[in-house]
Amino acid sequence: MSTETTPAANPFLNAPVRSLDINGVKKAIPHRYPLLLVDRIDVIQEEKSCVGTKMVTANEHFFEGHFPGQPVMPGVLIVESMAQTACAMLLSKGGFENKIAFFMGIDEAKFRVPVLPGSVLKHHIEILRLGRAGKFKGEAYVDGKLAAEATMTFALVDKAAA
């Protein structure tokens, strides 16, 4: 995904076709405090791309132990936040009301910049494959700098089977 600053070079700068506030996110995915890790989603292209926002506050429960005196958001939670963003985008669209998404794999995860209290995480999500088993690429940015990236696979299953 491009980090250039024009909409033609970076499709994530395009205006969203729809947005989800925190209530829309909660309606789409089952996660709740303390594991709800996305606050807003702007869908750029249906079933293809979105930008998710996570406001990282000093009140986050994980900062108590990771690391006291020098708090850093755990990488695994950054990856989880990207996954929640991708799944909420998909599951909030009609036709997926009785589905839930489960992780199947995480590949090529890299962490480049620490995410600190007060950061605003911007997740750029691109769906690479969609079906019962899907795949997406996620990038997490803080102040325009790439903080983390990963390619993830997930399964869409019936809620009753979960």
C-alpha positions in Angstrom: 0.0 0.0 0.0 1.3 3.4 -0.9 2.1 6.1 1.6 2.1 8.9 -1.1 0.0 12.0 -0.4 -2.3 12.2 -3.4 -5.6 10.3 -3.7 -4.5 8.9 -7.0 -1.3 7.5 -5.5 -2.8 6.6 -2.2 -6.5 5.4 -2.4 -6.7 5.6 1.4 -7.0 9.4 1.0 -10.2 9.1 -0.9 -13.5 10.1 0.7 -15.3 7.1 2.4 -18.3 5.5 0.9 -19.6 4.9 4.4 -18.4 5.2 8.0 -18.9 3.3 11.2 -18.8 5.0 14.6 -18.2 3.1 17.7 -21.9 1.9 17.8 -21.6 0.6 14.3 -18.4 -1.2 15.1 -20.1 -2.8 18.2 -23.0 -3.9 16.0 -20.7 -5.5 13.4 -18.3 -7.5 15.7 -18.8 -9.1 19.2 -15.7 -7.6 20.8 -16.2 -5.5 24.0 -14.0 -3.8 26.6 -11.2 -4.5 27.3 -10.6 -6.2 23.8 -12.5 -3.8 21.5 -9.6 -2.1 19.8 -11.1 0.0 17.0 -13.1 3.2 17.5 -14.1 4.2 13.9 -14.0 2.8 10.4 -14.2 4.6 7.1 -14.9 2.3 4.2 -13.1 3.5 1.2 -14.2 0.8 -1.2 -16.8 -1.9 -0.3 -15.3 -5.3 0.4 -11.9 -3.9 -0.7 -10.4 -1.2 1.6 -10.9 0.9 4.7 -9.2 3.0 7.3 -9.7 2.2 10.9 -8.9 4.5 13.8 -7.9 3.5 17.3 -7.4 6.3 19.9 -4.7 4.9 22.2 -5.2 6.5 25.6 -3.1 6.3 28.8 -6.1 4.6 30.4 -5.7 1.4 28.4 -5.5 -1.6 30.7 -2.4 -3.1 29.0 -0.2 -0.1 29.8 -0.3 -1.1 33.5 2.1 -4.0 32.7 3.6 -3.3 29.3 6.0 -1.7 30.3 5.6 0.1 33.7 7.4 3.4 33.5 7.8 3.2 29.7 4.3 2.1 28.3 4.2 0.6 24.8 1.1 -0.9 23.1 1.7 -4.7 22.6 2.3 -5.7 19.0 -0.2 -8.5 19.3 -2.9 -5.9 20.2 -2.0 -3.8 17.2 -2.4 -6.8 15.0 -5.7 -7.6 16.7 -6.9 -4.0 16.1 -6.1 -4.3 12.4 -8.1 -7.6 12.3 -11.1 -6.1 14.1 -11.0 -3.2 11.5 -11.1 -5.6 8.6 -13.8 -7.8 10.0 -16.0 -5.0 11.1 -15.8 -3.5 7.6 -16.9 -6.7 6.1 -19.5 -7.8 8.7 -21.2 -4.4 8.8 -22.2 -4.8 5.2 -25.5 -6.5 4.4 -25.4 -10.3 3.9 -23.0 -11.1 6.8 -25.4 -10.7 9.7 -25.1 -14.3 10.9 -21.4 -14.5 10.4 -18.4 -14.2 12.7 -14.7 -14.0 11.7 -11.9 -16.1 13.3 -8.2 -15.7 12.8 -6.6 -18.4 10.8 -3.1 -17.0 10.3 -0.8 -14.0 10.7 2.1 -13.7 8.2 4.9 -11.2 7.6 4.2 -9.3 10.8 6.7 -6.4 11.3 6.8 -3.8 14.0 8.6 -0.6 13.2 7.6 2.3 15.5 6.4 2.0 19.1 2.8 2.9 19.8 2.6 5.0 22.9 -0.2 6.5 25.1 -1.7 9.4 23.2 -1.1 7.9 19.8 -3.8 7.7 17.1 -3.4 4.5 15.2 -4.6 4.6 11.6 -5.1 1.2 10.0 -5.0 0.9 6.3 -6.7 -2.4 5.4 -6.8 -4.0 1.9 -8.8 -7.2 1.3 -6.7 -9.5 -0.9 -9.2 -12.4 -1.0 -12.8 -12.7 0.2 -14.7 -15.9 0.7 -15.2 -18.4 3.5 -11.5 -18.1 4.0 -10.3 -14.5 3.4 -7.0 -12.7 3.4 -6.1 -9.1 4.0 -3.1 -6.8 4.3 -3.0 -4.4 7.2 -0.7 -1.5 7.9 -0.9 0.6 11.1 0.4 4.2 11.1 1.1 6.7 13.8 1.7 10.3 12.8 2.1 9.1 9.1 4.9 6.6 10.1 4.4 2.9 9.5 4.2 1.4 12.9 3.3 -2.2 12.1 2.2 -4.4 9.2 0.9 -7.9 8.6 -0.9 -10.1 6.2 -3.7 -12.1 7.9 -6.1 -14.9 7.0 -9.5 -15.4 8.5 -12.5 -17.7 8.3 -16.1 -16.5 8.1 -18.3 -19.0 9.9 -22.0 -19.1 11.0 -22.5 -17.6 14.5 -24.4 -20.7 15.5 -21.3 -22.8 14.7 -19.0 -20.6 16.7 
